Amino acid sequence: MMKLSEYLGKQVQVVYNNGRTITGYAQGFNGALDNDDTGEDELDVWTSDGSVYRAMPSEIASINVLESVNKNKIHFKSIAAAF
């Protein structure tokens, strides 16, 4: 089972089941018990343009933590390749 709370406070790249990819800072989390609409955990990812995206386990194909940023190259550390 995916534990979205483990991504809090980290730079992440989220790939959704529909193929959309976002990269940003995992800043917010709501647990399944607090999410009456879906009953799923929810991770809020803030992107560099100020947008906030919601990610729930049922929507996520993969999620990676950005390990470091080096001028023109981003290195990824895969936490979970697929769900």
The first five atom37 places (N, CA, C, CB, O) and aatype in JSON, in Angstrom:
{
  "aatype": [12, 12, 11, 10, 15, 6, 18, 10, 7, 11, 5, 19, 5, 19, 19, 18, 2, 2, 7, 1, 16, 9, 16, 7, 18, 0, 5, 7, 13, 2, 7, 0, 10, 3, 2, 3, 3, 16, 7, 6, 3, 6, 10, 3, 19, 17, 16, 15, 3, 7, 15, 19, 18, 1, 0, 12, 14, 15, 6, 9, 0, 15, 9, 2, 19, 10, 6, 15, 19, 2, 11, 2, 11, 9, 8, 13, 11, 15, 9, 0, 0, 0, 13],
  "atom_mask": [
    [1, 1, 1, 1, 1],
    [1, 1, 1, 1, 1],
    [1, 1, 1, 1, 1],
    [1, 1, 1, 1, 1],
    [1, 1, 1, 1, 1],
    [1, 1, 1, 1, 1],
    [1, 1, 1, 1, 1],
    [1, 1, 1, 1, 1],
    [1, 1, 1, 0, 1],
    [1, 1, 1, 1, 1],
    [1, 1, 1, 1, 1],
    [1, 1, 1, 1, 1],
    [1, 1, 1, 1, 1],
    [1, 1, 1, 1, 1],
    [1, 1, 1, 1, 1],
    [1, 1, 1, 1, 1],
    [1, 1, 1, 1, 1],
    [1, 1, 1, 1, 1],
    [1, 1, 1, 0, 1],
    [1, 1, 1, 1, 1],
    [1, 1, 1, 1, 1],
    [1, 1, 1, 1, 1],
    [1, 1, 1, 1, 1],
    [1, 1, 1, 0, 1],
    [1, 1, 1, 1, 1],
    [1, 1, 1, 1, 1],
    [1, 1, 1, 1, 1],
    [1, 1, 1, 0, 1],
    [1, 1, 1, 1, 1],
    [1, 1, 1, 1, 1],
    [1, 1, 1, 0, 1],
    [1, 1, 1, 1, 1],
    [1, 1, 1, 1, 1],
    [1, 1, 1, 1, 1],
    [1, 1, 1, 1, 1],
    [1, 1, 1, 1, 1],
    [1, 1, 1, 1, 1],
    [1, 1, 1, 1, 1],
    [1, 1, 1, 0, 1],
    [1, 1, 1, 1, 1],
    [1, 1, 1, 1, 1],
    [1, 1, 1, 1, 1],
    [1, 1, 1, 1, 1],
    [1, 1, 1, 1, 1],
    [1, 1, 1, 1, 1],
    [1, 1, 1, 1, 1],
    [1, 1, 1, 1, 1],
    [1, 1, 1, 1, 1],
    [1, 1, 1, 1, 1],
    [1, 1, 1, 0, 1],
    [1, 1, 1, 1, 1],
    [1, 1, 1, 1, 1],
    [1, 1, 1, 1, 1],
    [1, 1, 1, 1, 1],
    [1, 1, 1, 1, 1],
    [1, 1, 1, 1, 1],
    [1, 1, 1, 1, 1],
    [1, 1, 1, 1, 1],
    [1, 1, 1, 1, 1],
    [1, 1, 1, 1, 1],
    [1, 1, 1, 1, 1],
    [1, 1, 1, 1, 1],
    [1, 1, 1, 1, 1],
    [1, 1, 1, 1, 1],
    [1, 1, 1, 1, 1],
    [1, 1, 1, 1, 1],
    [1, 1, 1, 1, 1],
    [1, 1, 1, 1, 1],
    [1, 1, 1, 1, 1],
    [1, 1, 1, 1, 1],
    [1, 1, 1, 1, 1],
    [1, 1, 1, 1, 1],
    [1, 1, 1, 1, 1],
    [1, 1, 1, 1, 1],
    [1, 1, 1, 1, 1],
    [1, 1, 1, 1, 1],
    [1, 1, 1, 1, 1],
    [1, 1, 1, 1, 1],
    [1, 1, 1, 1, 1],
    [1, 1, 1, 1, 1],
    [1, 1, 1, 1, 1],
    [1, 1, 1, 1, 1],
    [1, 1, 1, 1, 1]
  ],
  "atom_positions": [
    [[0.85, -1.19, 0.0], [0.0, 0.0, 0.0], [0.89, 1.25, 0.0], [-0.96, 0.0, 1.23], [1.9, 1.3, 0.7]],
    [[0.51, 2.21, -0.78], [1.26, 3.45, -0.91], [1.07, 4.33, 0.33], [0.84, 4.21, -2.19], [-0.06, 4.53, 0.78]],
    [[2.15, 4.86, 0.86], [2.09, 5.77, 2.01], [2.5, 7.16, 1.54], [3.02, 5.27, 3.18], [3.69, 7.51, 1.55]],
    [[1.53, 7.95, 1.13], [1.82, 9.28, 0.59], [2.46, 10.2, 1.63], [0.55, 9.91, 0.06], [3.18, 11.13, 1.27]],
    [[2.21, 9.95, 2.9], [2.78, 10.81, 3.94], [4.31, 10.77, 3.93], [2.27, 10.38, 5.32], [4.95, 11.71, 4.4]],
    [[4.9, 9.7, 3.39], [6.36, 9.58, 3.32], [6.99, 10.59, 2.35], [6.75, 8.18, 2.9], [8.2, 10.82, 2.4]],
    [[6.18, 11.19, 1.5], [6.69, 12.14, 0.5], [6.63, 13.58, 0.98], [5.91, 12.0, -0.78], [7.17, 14.47, 0.32]],
    [[5.99, 13.82, 2.12], [5.87, 15.18, 2.64], [7.24, 15.84, 2.81], [5.12, 15.18, 3.97], [8.17, 15.21, 3.32]],
    [[7.34, 17.09, 2.4], [8.57, 17.85, 2.56], [9.63, 17.53, 1.53], [0.0, 0.0, 0.0], [10.79, 17.93, 1.69]],
    [[9.26, 16.81, 0.48], [10.24, 16.42, -0.54], [9.83, 16.93, -1.92], [10.41, 14.89, -0.56], [8.65, 17.12, -2.21]],
    [[10.83, 17.13, -2.76], [10.58, 17.43, -4.16], [10.22, 16.11, -4.84], [11.84, 18.11, -4.85], [10.95, 15.13, -4.71]],
    [[9.1, 16.09, -5.55], [8.64, 14.84, -6.16], [8.26, 15.05, -7.62], [7.47, 14.28, -5.39], [7.97, 16.16, -8.06]],
    [[8.26, 13.95, -8.34], [7.7, 13.9, -9.68], [6.6, 12.86, -9.64], [8.81, 13.56, -10.78], [6.83, 11.7, -9.3]],
    [[5.38, 13.29, -9.98], [4.23, 12.41, -9.96], [3.78, 12.15, -11.4], [3.08, 13.02, -9.12], [3.59, 13.09, -12.17]],
    [[3.63, 10.88, -11.74], [3.07, 10.5, -13.03], [1.69, 9.91, -12.75], [4.01, 9.47, -13.8], [1.56, 8.92, -12.04]],
    [[0.68, 10.54, -13.32], [-0.69, 10.09, -13.13], [-1.02, 8.96, -14.1], [-1.68, 11.25, -13.31], [-0.32, 8.78, -15.1]],
    [[-2.06, 8.22, -13.81], [-2.5, 7.12, -14.68], [-2.84, 7.6, -16.09], [-3.71, 6.44, -14.07], [-2.72, 6.83, -17.05]],
    [[-3.26, 8.86, -16.23], [-3.61, 9.39, -17.55], [-2.39, 9.89, -18.33], [-4.61, 10.52, -17.4], [-2.53, 10.41, -19.43]],
    [[-1.19, 9.73, -17.75], [0.05, 10.12, -18.42], [0.56, 11.5, -18.06], [0.0, 0.0, 0.0], [1.7, 11.83, -18.4]],
    [[-0.22, 12.31, -17.39], [0.21, 13.64, -16.98], [1.32, 13.52, -15.94], [-0.97, 14.46, -16.41], [1.26, 12.68, -15.05]],
    [[2.34, 14.38, -16.07], [3.45, 14.39, -15.13], [3.57, 15.77, -14.52], [4.77, 13.98, -15.81], [3.54, 16.78, -15.24]],
    [[3.71, 15.83, -13.2], [3.97, 17.1, -12.52], [5.19, 16.93, -11.63], [2.73, 17.56, -11.69], [5.48, 15.84, -11.14]],
    [[5.9, 18.03, -11.44], [7.07, 18.05, -10.57], [6.88, 19.21, -9.61], [8.4, 18.18, -11.38], [6.57, 20.33, -10.02]],
    [[7.08, 18.95, -8.32], [6.91, 20.01, -7.34], [7.25, 19.55, -5.94], [0.0, 0.0, 0.0], [7.85, 18.49, -5.74]],
    [[6.84, 20.36, -4.98], [7.14, 20.14, -3.58], [5.91, 19.57, -2.87], [7.59, 21.46, -2.9], [4.84, 20.19, -2.89]],
    [[6.03, 18.41, -2.26], [4.92, 17.78, -1.53], [4.75, 18.5, -0.21], [5.18, 16.25, -1.31], [5.51, 18.28, 0.74]],
    [[3.75, 19.36, -0.14], [3.61, 20.24, 1.02], [2.41, 19.92, 1.9], [3.51, 21.64, 0.57], [2.41, 20.26, 3.08]],
    [[1.4, 19.27, 1.36], [0.22, 19.0, 2.17], [-0.19, 17.54, 2.09], [0.0, 0.0, 0.0], [0.08, 16.86, 1.11]],
    [[-0.85, 17.08, 3.15], [-1.3, 15.69, 3.2], [-2.6, 15.63, 3.99], [-0.23, 14.77, 3.84], [-2.73, 16.25, 5.05]],
    [[-3.57, 14.88, 3.47], [-4.8, 14.57, 4.19], [-4.95, 13.06, 4.22], [-6.06, 15.25, 3.53], [-4.86, 12.41, 3.18]],
    [[-5.16, 12.52, 5.39], [-5.33, 11.08, 5.52], [-6.71, 10.63, 5.06], [0.0, 0.0, 0.0], [-7.63, 11.44, 4.95]],
    [[-6.84, 9.36, 4.79], [-8.09, 8.8, 4.29], [-9.27, 9.1, 5.21], [-7.95, 7.3, 4.11], [-10.37, 9.36, 4.74]],
    [[-9.05, 9.07, 6.51], [-10.14, 9.33, 7.45], [-10.64, 10.76, 7.37], [-9.69, 9.03, 8.86], [-11.78, 11.04, 7.72]],
    [[-9.78, 11.69, 6.92], [-10.16, 13.09, 6.79], [-10.75, 13.42, 5.42], [-8.97, 13.97, 7.05], [-11.23, 14.53, 5.2]],
    [[-10.71, 12.48, 4.51], [-11.15, 12.72, 3.15], [-12.46, 11.96, 2.91], [-10.06, 12.29, 2.13], [-12.46, 10.84, 2.39]],
    [[-13.57, 12.59, 3.29], [-14.88, 11.95, 3.21], [-15.31, 11.66, 1.77], [-15.91, 12.82, 3.87], [-16.04, 10.69, 1.53]],
    [[-14.87, 12.48, 0.82], [-15.32, 12.32, -0.56], [-14.81, 11.03, -1.19], [-14.86, 13.5, -1.39], [-15.56, 10.34, -1.88]],
    [[-13.55, 10.69, -0.97], [-12.95, 9.54, -1.65], [-12.52, 8.42, -0.71], [-11.76, 9.99, -2.44], [-12.42, 7.27, -1.12]],
    [[-12.27, 8.75, 0.55], [-11.77, 7.75, 1.48], [-10.33, 7.34, 1.23], [0.0, 0.0, 0.0], [-9.87, 6.3, 1.69]],
    [[-9.6, 8.19, 0.47], [-8.2, 7.92, 0.15], [-7.3, 8.98, 0.74], [-7.99, 7.84, -1.38], [-7.73, 10.11, 1.01]],
    [[-6.03, 8.61, 0.95], [-5.03, 9.61, 1.3], [-4.89, 10.58, 0.14], [-3.66, 8.94, 1.65], [-5.21, 10.25, -1.0]],
    [[-4.42, 11.77, 0.45], [-4.28, 12.8, -0.58], [-3.0, 13.61, -0.31], [-5.53, 13.73, -0.61], [-2.78, 14.09, 0.8]],
    [[-2.18, 13.75, -1.34], [-0.94, 14.52, -1.26], [-1.1, 15.77, -2.11], [0.28, 13.67, -1.72], [-1.52, 15.68, -3.26]],
    [[-0.76, 16.93, -1.55], [-0.8, 18.19, -2.3], [0.6, 18.52, -2.76], [-1.38, 19.34, -1.43], [1.53, 18.61, -1.95]],
    [[0.76, 18.7, -4.07], [2.06, 18.99, -4.68], [2.01, 20.41, -5.26], [2.41, 17.95, -5.78], [1.18, 20.71, -6.11]],
    [[2.91, 21.26, -4.77], [3.0, 22.65, -5.21], [4.08, 22.75, -6.29], [3.32, 23.6, -4.02], [5.21, 22.34, -6.07]],
    [[3.71, 23.29, -7.44], [4.67, 23.42, -8.53], [5.3, 24.81, -8.53], [3.98, 23.16, -9.88], [4.85, 25.7, -7.81]],
    [[6.35, 25.0, -9.33], [7.1, 26.26, -9.34], [6.28, 27.43, -9.84], [8.34, 26.11, -10.19], [6.62, 28.58, -9.57]],
    [[5.19, 27.18, -10.58], [4.35, 28.28, -11.06], [3.26, 28.65, -10.06], [3.72, 27.91, -12.39], [2.41, 29.49, -10.35]],
    [[3.27, 28.02, -8.88], [2.32, 28.33, -7.82], [1.05, 27.49, -7.85], [0.0, 0.0, 0.0], [0.17, 27.68, -7.01]],
    [[0.95, 26.56, -8.78], [-0.22, 25.68, -8.84], [-0.1, 24.59, -7.78], [-0.36, 25.05, -10.25], [1.0, 24.2, -7.38]],
    [[-1.25, 24.11, -7.35], [-1.29, 23.01, -6.38], [-2.09, 21.87, -7.01], [-1.93, 23.47, -5.02], [-3.21, 22.06, -7.48]],
    [[-1.49, 20.69, -7.03], [-2.13, 19.51, -7.58], [-2.37, 18.49, -6.49], [-1.28, 18.9, -8.7], [-1.54, 18.3, -5.6]],
    [[-3.51, 17.83, -6.57], [-3.87, 16.79, -5.61], [-3.5, 15.44, -6.24], [-5.4, 16.84, -5.23], [-3.74, 15.22, -7.43]],
    [[-2.93, 14.56, -5.45], [-2.58, 13.22, -5.93], [-3.08, 12.19, -4.92], [-1.04, 13.08, -6.15], [-2.74, 12.25, -3.74]],
    [[-3.89, 11.26, -5.41], [-4.4, 10.17, -4.58], [-3.89, 8.85, -5.14], [-5.96, 10.19, -4.52], [-3.65, 8.75, -6.34]],
    [[-3.72, 7.83, -4.31], [-3.16, 6.56, -4.76], [-3.84, 5.99, -6.01], [-3.26, 5.56, -3.66], [-3.16, 5.44, -6.88]],
    [[-5.15, 6.11, -6.11], [-5.85, 5.54, -7.26], [-5.54, 6.26, -8.56], [-7.34, 5.56, -7.01], [-5.81, 5.73, -9.64]],
    [[-4.98, 7.48, -8.47], [-4.67, 8.28, -9.66], [-3.2, 8.19, -10.07], [-5.02, 9.72, -9.4], [-2.84, 8.62, -11.17]],
    [[-2.35, 7.65, -9.21], [-0.9, 7.71, -9.41], [-0.36, 6.43, -10.06], [-0.19, 7.94, -8.08], [-0.57, 5.33, -9.55]],
    [[0.34, 6.6, -11.19], [1.03, 5.48, -11.83], [2.39, 5.28, -11.18], [1.18, 5.72, -13.34], [2.81, 4.15, -10.95]],
    [[3.09, 6.4, -10.9], [4.38, 6.33, -10.22], [4.68, 7.66, -9.56], [5.51, 5.93, -11.2], [4.15, 8.7, -9.93]],
    [[5.55, 7.59, -8.58], [6.0, 8.8, -7.88], [7.48, 8.62, -7.54], [5.15, 9.07, -6.59], [7.89, 7.57, -7.05]],
    [[8.26, 9.66, -7.81], [9.71, 9.62, -7.55], [10.09, 10.83, -6.72], [10.52, 9.59, -8.88], [9.52, 11.91, -6.86]],
    [[11.06, 10.64, -5.85], [11.63, 11.75, -5.08], [12.81, 12.29, -5.86], [12.05, 11.3, -3.64], [13.67, 11.53, -6.29]],
    [[12.85, 13.61, -6.03], [13.98, 14.25, -6.69], [15.11, 14.3, -5.69], [13.62, 15.69, -7.21], [15.0, 14.95, -4.65]],
    [[16.18, 13.62, -5.98], [17.3, 13.51, -5.06], [18.14, 14.79, -5.03], [18.17, 12.32, -5.43], [18.49, 15.29, -3.96]],
    [[18.46, 15.32, -6.21], [19.25, 16.54, -6.27], [19.07, 17.2, -7.63], [20.73, 16.25, -6.0], [18.68, 16.56, -8.6]],
    [[19.36, 18.46, -7.67], [19.3, 19.2, -8.93], [20.69, 19.74, -9.21], [18.24, 20.35, -8.88], [21.27, 20.42, -8.37]],
    [[21.23, 19.44, -10.39], [22.56, 19.86, -10.77], [22.48, 20.6, -12.1], [23.53, 18.65, -10.87], [22.37, 19.95, -13.15]],
    [[22.54, 21.91, -12.09], [22.46, 22.78, -13.26], [21.46, 22.31, -14.3], [23.81, 22.9, -13.9], [20.31, 22.77, -14.29]],
    [[21.84, 21.42, -15.2], [20.97, 21.0, -16.29], [20.49, 19.56, -16.17], [21.66, 21.18, -17.58], [19.87, 19.03, -17.09]],
    [[20.78, 18.92, -15.06], [20.43, 17.51, -14.92], [19.75, 17.27, -13.58], [21.69, 16.62, -15.06], [20.21, 17.75, -12.54]],
    [[18.66, 16.52, -13.61], [17.95, 16.16, -12.39], [18.16, 14.68, -12.15], [16.43, 16.51, -12.49], [18.0, 13.87, -13.06]],
    [[18.51, 14.32, -10.93], [18.72, 12.93, -10.57], [17.52, 12.47, -9.75], [20.05, 12.73, -9.77], [17.09, 13.17, -8.83]],
    [[16.99, 11.32, -10.07], [15.84, 10.8, -9.37], [16.22, 9.59, -8.52], [14.74, 10.44, -10.35], [17.06, 8.78, -8.89]],
    [[15.58, 9.52, -7.39], [15.68, 8.34, -6.55], [14.29, 7.73, -6.52], [16.22, 8.67, -5.11], [13.38, 8.33, -5.95]],
    [[14.12, 6.6, -7.08], [12.8, 5.99, -7.17], [12.41, 5.41, -5.82], [12.77, 4.89, -8.26], [13.11, 4.56, -5.27]],
    [[11.31, 5.87, -5.3], [10.77, 5.34, -4.05], [9.83, 4.18, -4.38], [10.02, 6.46, -3.25], [9.89, 3.12, -3.75]],
    [[8.97, 4.4, -5.36], [8.05, 3.37, -5.78], [7.82, 3.52, -7.28], [6.71, 3.45, -5.0], [7.33, 4.55, -7.73]],
    [[8.16, 2.53, -8.03], [8.1, 2.62, -9.49], [6.68, 2.57, -10.01], [8.91, 1.51, -10.11], [6.34, 3.33, -10.92]],
    [[5.85, 1.73, -9.48], [4.48, 1.63, -9.98], [3.57, 1.13, -8.87], [4.4, 0.7, -11.22], [4.0, 0.45, -7.94]],
    [[2.31, 1.48, -9.01], [1.33, 1.08, -7.98], [0.19, 0.35, -8.62], [0.81, 2.3, -7.21], [-0.74, -0.07, -7.94]]
  ]
}
